């Protein structure tokens, strides 16, 4: 009798777990085939490694990309493109976690098997010779602009309180060259023969855009370099 009760409870928990991911065992067809989305996630799970703990959030900050929620993503894993995957990107550990289809324990996707993944409009990929994932912001010919997100955990002295600080870095890839973007000077050093042209464009267009953020400067100057200095 005890075993029977155990089996009933286990079955109910499984149904609840599946419903929590937007699935319902009642939707299984007469052959007992799982819905396509859940099947895809199970196949992706089988191609991954094991479990790893997600970084903890504090009351006022979290270690994740964008919101601290499971979000819809597309993941190219082991050469297979998996759409509608529920993931969370842990920036502290630089790990992409996949929600388990029937368990509350997440799955850490193996870095070496991820080719790229998308979250919303952000496209993340790996760069040869570099560590971690980078968001590709711009690409034209041999010129690419990448953004690297990093979160640091700051623990208050003598307490257990902590918070996360987000840092953002920009990198320009020209052929095999890998350059950290610090501002206009990065481009004048990379294209010294076009220094005057870059300075003139910066003064007339970039600075007048009234958006002093480094990302805006990097995007506008990379686009200018691709159109006027490389692909002419």
Secondary structure in CASP SS format (residue, H / E / C, confidence):
PFRMAT SS
TARGET T0000
AUTHOR 0000-0000-0000
METHOD secondary structure of the structure
MODEL  1
X C 1.00
X H 1.00
X H 1.00
X H 1.00
X H 1.00
X H 1.00
X H 1.00
X H 1.00
X H 1.00
X H 1.00
X H 1.00
X H 1.00
X H 1.00
X H 1.00
X H 1.00
X H 1.00
X H 1.00
X H 1.00
X H 1.00
X H 1.00
X C 1.00
X C 1.00
X C 1.00
X C 1.00
X H 1.00
X H 1.00
X H 1.00
X C 1.00
X C 1.00
X C 1.00
X C 1.00
X C 1.00
X C 1.00
X C 1.00
X C 1.00
X H 1.00
X H 1.00
X H 1.00
X H 1.00
X H 1.00
X H 1.00
X H 1.00
X H 1.00
X H 1.00
X H 1.00
X H 1.00
X C 1.00
X C 1.00
X C 1.00
X C 1.00
X E 1.00
X C 1.00
X C 1.00
X C 1.00
X C 1.00
X C 1.00
X C 1.00
X C 1.00
X C 1.00
X C 1.00
X C 1.00
X C 1.00
X C 1.00
X E 1.00
X C 1.00
X C 1.00
X C 1.00
X C 1.00
X C 1.00
X C 1.00
X E 1.00
X E 1.00
X E 1.00
X E 1.00
X E 1.00
X E 1.00
X E 1.00
X C 1.00
X C 1.00
X E 1.00
X E 1.00
X E 1.00
X E 1.00
X E 1.00
X E 1.00
X E 1.00
X E 1.00
X E 1.00
X E 1.00
X E 1.00
X C 1.00
X C 1.00
X C 1.00
X C 1.00
X E 1.00
X E 1.00
X E 1.00
X E 1.00
X C 1.00
X C 1.00
X C 1.00
X C 1.00
X C 1.00
X C 1.00
X C 1.00
X C 1.00
X E 1.00
X E 1.00
X C 1.00
X C 1.00
X H 1.00
X H 1.00
X H 1.00
X E 1.00
X E 1.00
X E 1.00
X E 1.00
X E 1.00
X E 1.00
X C 1.00
X C 1.00
X E 1.00
X E 1.00
X E 1.00
X E 1.00
X C 1.00
X C 1.00
X C 1.00
X C 1.00
X C 1.00
X C 1.00
X C 1.00
X C 1.00
X E 1.00
X E 1.00
X E 1.00
X E 1.00
X E 1.00
X E 1.00
X E 1.00
X C 1.00
X C 1.00
X E 1.00
X E 1.00
X E 1.00
X E 1.00
X E 1.00
X E 1.00
X E 1.00
X E 1.00
X E 1.00
X E 1.00
X E 1.00
X E 1.00
X E 1.00
X C 1.00
X C 1.00
X C 1.00
X C 1.00
X C 1.00
X C 1.00
X E 1.00
X E 1.00
X E 1.00
X E 1.00
X E 1.00
X E 1.00
X E 1.00
X E 1.00
X E 1.00
X E 1.00
X E 1.00
X E 1.00
X E 1.00
X C 1.00
X C 1.00
X E 1.00
X E 1.00
X E 1.00
X E 1.00
X C 1.00
X C 1.00
X C 1.00
X H 1.00
X H 1.00
X H 1.00
X H 1.00
X H 1.00
X H 1.00
X H 1.00
X C 1.00
X H 1.00
X H 1.00
X H 1.00
X H 1.00
X H 1.00
X H 1.00
X H 1.00
X H 1.00
X H 1.00
X H 1.00
X H 1.00
X H 1.00
X H 1.00
X H 1.00
X H 1.00
X H 1.00
X H 1.00
X H 1.00
X C 1.00
X C 1.00
X C 1.00
X C 1.00
X H 1.00
X H 1.00
X H 1.00
X H 1.00
X H 1.00
X H 1.00
X H 1.00
X H 1.00
X H 1.00
X H 1.00
X H 1.00
X H 1.00
X H 1.00
X H 1.00
X H 1.00
X H 1.00
X H 1.00
X C 1.00
X C 1.00
END
